[in-house]
Amino acid sequence: MKSMLFGALLALGCVASASAADYKWGALSVDTTKLNSDAGYGVGGGDKEAEAERNAQTFCSGDGARGCKVVLT
């Protein structure tokens, strides 16, 4: 669990630093039904908080995960 969360946070940091000028908000969504190294996650950005959360949810569920929830905005 810790390694998966660390990886997801690292991905969010990379996205945030690579496109900080492009987005005002960033969000992380994790498949909370499968809290192990196989859990899906999604990182999204947007000009508004809701847009970033929606994008993160889209990327998480697009990876085949079914229990995605935004855990960090």
N, C-alpha and C positions, 0 to 999 in steps of 0.2 A: 504494500500500500504506500509506504513512504517513498519508495523509488518511483512508483507511478506518479504520485503527486509531485515529486521533485521534477520529473521529466516534463510534466504538464506545465508547471510553473516556469521551467526553463524555456519551454516553447513560447509561452506567453511573453516572457521577457524579450526573447529574440524578435517576436513579431512587434512588440511595442517599440523596441529600439530601432528596428528596421523601417517602421512606418509611422513614427511618432508625429511627423508633420502631416501625415495623411488622415489620421483619426484622432478624435478627442477622447474616445472611450475605448476600452478593451475589456473583454470578458472571457472567462474560462468555464466551460461546461463539461461535467464528468458523468459517466454512466455510474450512478450510485448503487445500482443493483448488482454490480460486478466489481467489487473493490479489490482487484488484484492486478497483476501486471498485464492482463489481457483486456482490462477495462478501456472502453472507448472514451475519447475526449475531443473537444473542439475548442478552438480559439477563434474569436471574432473581434472585429473592430468596427467602429462606426462614429458618425458625428454626434449621435445621441446615445444615451445609455441603453434604451430599449432596442435600438438597432444593433448595438454590439452584442447584447444578450441574445437577440434573435439569430444573428449570424453564428455565434458560438453554438447555439442549439442546433442549427442547421448542419454545421460541420460535424458535430458529435453524432447526431442521428444518421447522417450520411455515411458514417463509418460503420453502420450496422448496429450501433448501440440502441437500446430500447428504453433505458431508464435515465436519460440525460437530464441533469439539473444544473443550473448556473450556480457555481460555488464561489466565484470571485468576479467582481466587476471593478 
